[in-house]
Amino acid sequence: MPGELQVLGRAVKQAQYRQHRALDSRLATVGTTLAQWDALRAISRTPGASARALASATFQSEQAFGTLAGRLVAQGLIERRPGHGRRVEHHLTPAGEQVLDAGHRIADEVLATCYATLSAGDRATLLDLLRRLNDGDDT
């Protein structure tokens, strides 16, 4: 029934919105935003990655990621280094690693609160279901 799918889609979006608002609010206490912290996480996972790869990993356009990376460079959180050809590689600075670590602690606290009403088994089931949905995602 289409109505049920729309309700499901809205419920997923509502949970995501609540989680993002809580994360963004708490990350502000360590001087970053959710978008910035997500970029730091992506760079940490793949040091030396290109802007194209990092834009994809953070669900942004290349232009938006370039603007964000410029802000992170200005804050001293990342460095851009020449790579092969015209490629520019991205790396965390020690200050970026500190903000990333602080963000991990905050995220653990926020997410524990967001998912507090679910048992460990329910969280595992939800994760499994979301992974199954996202495995078919070609975007």
C-alpha positions, 0 to 999 in steps of 0.5 A: 500500500503506497500510504504505508511506504510513505509513512515508512519513508517519513519515519526513516527521515524523521529519525535521521533528522532528529539524529542529525540535529542532536549531533550538530548541536553537540558537535558545536561544543567542540567547534565543529559541525556534523558536515565538517566532522563527517568530512574528517571521518571520511578523510581519516578512513581514506587518508590521501583521498581525492575531493571526488572520492570524499564528496561521494563518501560524505553525500555531497557534490564535489563543489560543496565538498571543495568549499567545506574542505577549504573551511577545514584547511582554514581552521587547520584541521586538514591539509591538501597535498599534491597527488598524482597529476592534478589530483589533490590529496586530503590529510588530517592535521593533529588538530583535525585528529583531536576534533575527530576524536572529540566528535567520536565521543560525542557521537557515541553519547548522542547515538546511545540516546537516539537509540535508547528505546531499542534493545540491542537485538532491535538495533542489530535488526534495524542495522541489518535491514538498513544494510539490505536496503542500502546494498541495492543503492547504486547512487 
